[in-house]
């Protein structure tokens, strides 16, 4: 049971939400404190447990027909596990949310509320934003960039021009990533009657949109000075991973899964390089 629940939380992707929060908070607050620890643990495990667990429960009917489900890209839990998963996700999140509300200033509550709403609304009825093309990519991106915004607000600051530009670039990166991820599911989504940005635009156009958004994200990062300008180069691996599928047909869209699997590991490489850039910046800044 525990192993199944852990699988549902996509451990491979935990760092994608915890790191943005921790990096943003630490850069603004400049110290390791209770807020950093509580927030990082929350966005590392309970947040992902809820986000992906809710997704697996309400996507079960379509996931059982999707050949890539049942591993690191999504669990296939027996329906008897669904209710315990939802209850467990809520119980895992509540203590952290209460602590963060107590610790944080009022403006941070708004960002946390938006983040949690997006987490639920993406998959759960009556919202099911994942079935509203374009809004699906927007909401998915909020899942990953909102922890960074929340980290800044929790530290008691408002995003300045540079931080704001970085957040916009991060948002574009997230939207591109979701759009590209949706390409591999065009066929099973259409067969299951599920709409997505990729089922509406078609596989090839969606890949090209993702490439454009990643490129724009990199261009924005070039305007942020050091170390952001250095991070702009990190869009290149994503372009190489997705580029070969820019002309993939809808019928052959499942081939994009090869690029998506590379994407998962590219995230780790780029996360490591961003960490090195931030460490170098911290060591050279008075």
N, C-alpha and C positions, 0 to 999 in steps of 0.2 A: 504493500500500500504506500509506504513512505517513498520507495523508489519511484513508483508511478507518479506521485505528486511532484517529486523533484523533477522528473522528466518533463512534466507539464509546464514547469516554470522556465524551460529553456536555459539551463545553466550556462551554455555557450554564449548567451547574450546578456548575462547579468551585468557585465562591466559596462555595457553600452548606456546604461542609465545611471549607474553609480558614479562612474568617472566624471561625467559632465557636472554633476552636482558637486562632488568633492573638489574638483579643480576650480570651479567658479567660486565656491565658498572660501577655499583656502587662499586664493589670490586676493579676494576682497578683505577677508577677516585677518589674514596673516597669522593665524594661530590654530593650533589643534585644540579643540574644546569639545564639550558635550554635544553641542549642536552639530558639529562636523561628524562626530562618531555616530550619533543617532541617525542623522540624515543619510550618511553613507550606507549604513546597514539597511535602512529602510529601502533606499533605492536599489540596493544590491539584491535583496532577497524578497521581502514581502511584496514590494511593488511589482516585481516580475512574476511572482507567484500569482498575484491577482490578475495582472494584465493578460498573461498567456493562459492562465487557468480558465478565466472567463471566456477567452477566445475558443479554447478547446471544447468547452461545454456547449456553447451556442453554435459552434461550427461542426459539431459531431456528424450531423446528417450528411454534409458535403465532404467532410474529411475522410469518411470511410471509403469513399470512391476515389480518393486522391492517392496515387502510388507513393508520393514522397512523404506522406504522413506516417507516424509510428516510430520516429527516431528523433534526432537532434532538431529536426525542423517542425516538430509538433507531435504531441502524444495522442494516442487513441485510447482514451480511458473508457472502460465499460460504463454504460449509463448509470449503473449502481454506484459508481464513484463520483458522479457529478455533484450531487448535493453535498457530500462531505468536502469536496474540493472547494465549492463556493463558500461554505461555512468556514473552512480552514483559512481561506484567503482573507475573509473579512476579519477573523480573529487575529490573524497575523499582522494585519495593517493597523487595526484600531489603536493599540497601545502606542505605536510610533507616531501616528497622526496626532493623538492627544498630546504627547510629549512635544512634538514640533510646534503645535499651536500654542502651548504654554510658553515655550522658549522664544518663539518668533514674534516679530512686530506685526501689526494688523495687515499691512500691505502684503506680507508674505503669505497670509492666510488665503488671499485671493488667488495667488499663483498656485498654491497647493490645491485649492479647490478645483481650479481649472484642470490641473494635471490629473486629479482623481476622476473628475467628470469625463475627461477624454478617455481615460483608462477603461471606464465602464461603457461609455456610449459607443465606442468603436465596435464592440461585439454584441452587447446585450440589447434585447428589445426593451422599450419600443423604438430606441434610437437606431441601432444597427448602422452606424455611419460607414462601416466597412462596405456596405452595399449601395452607397451613394457615390458614384464616380467623382473623382477629384477631391471631394470631402474625405474620402477614405485615405488618400495620401496626406492630406493636411492634418487629419487627426492622428495618423500614425507618426508624423513628424513631431507633433506636440508631445507625444509620449517620450521622446528623447531630448528635445530641446527645452521643455518646460522644467526638468530638474536643474538645468544650468541657470535659467532665469530665477528659479526659486532659490538656488544657492546664493545668488547675488542679493536678493531681497532679504533672505534670512540673515545675511551678514549686516543688514541695516543700510544698504546702499541702493541707489537706482542705477540702472545701466547708463553709462555715458555713451558718447558717440562711437568710440572704438568698440566697447562691449556690445553695443546695440548692433553694430555692423557684423560682429562675430556671431551674434545670436541669429541674425537674418541668414547669414551664410550657413550656419548649422541647420537652420530650418529648411533651407533649400536642399542641403545634403540629405536630410531625413526624408523629404518628399521624394527626391530622386531615388533613394534607396527603396522606399516602399513601392514606387511605381515599377522599378526594375524587378523587384521580388514578385509583383503581381503577374508579370509576363508568363512565368513558368506555369501558372495556374489557369491560363485562358481557357483551355479545353475543359478541364474538370469543372471550372466555375460556370461556364456556359451550360454544360450538361446538367449541373445542379441548379440552374436558374439563378445564379448569383451574379450580380453586376459588380464591376470594378473599373478602375480607370483603364485597365488593360483590355477588358472585354469590350469597352466602348470605343477606345481609340484604336484598338488592334495592337498586336504584339510589336511589330516593327516601329510604329509611331510612338508607342510607349517607351521603347528602348531609346529612341532618339530624343524624346522629351527628357528622360533621365540623364542622358549624356549632356544635354543643354543645361539642365539644372545644376549638375555637378560642375560644369565649366563655369557657370555664373557664380556659384559658391566660391570657387577658387579665385575668380577675378575680384570678388568682393574682399576676400582675405588679403589680396595684394595691396589693398588700400589701408590696411590696419597697422602698418609698421611692424617692426620686429617684436615678438617672434611670429606674429600672425602671417606675415608675408612668406615666411619659411614654410608655414603649414599649408599655404596655398598649393604647394607642389604635391601635397598628399592626395589631391583629387586624381592625379595621374593613374595610380593603380586601379582605381574604380573605372576610369575610362577604358583602360586596357581590358578589364574583366568583362565589361558590358559591350564594348565596341564590336566584337565579332558577331553580335546578335542584332545589329542595327537593321538588318534586312530579313530577319527571321519571319517566316509565315506564321499565321495563326495556328495552322495545323501542326507545325513543327515547333511551336513555342515551348514545349516541354524541354527542348534542348537547352534553353536558357538556365536550367537548373545547374548546369556545369559552371556557368558564370556566377550563379548565386552562391554555390558552395565555395568558390574562390573568394567571393565577397565576404563571407563569414570570417575567413582567415585574414583577409586584407584588413578588416576592422582591428584585429589584434596587432598587426604590424603597425598600422597608422596610429593606433592608441599608444603603442610603445614610443613611437617617434614624437608624438605630441608631448608625452611625458618628458622625454629628453629635452625638448625645446623649452618646456616650462621650467624644468630644473635649471637649465642653462640661464634662462631669463632671471630666475630668482637669485642665482649665485652672482650675477653681474649687475643686478639692480641695487643701488644703495638703500 
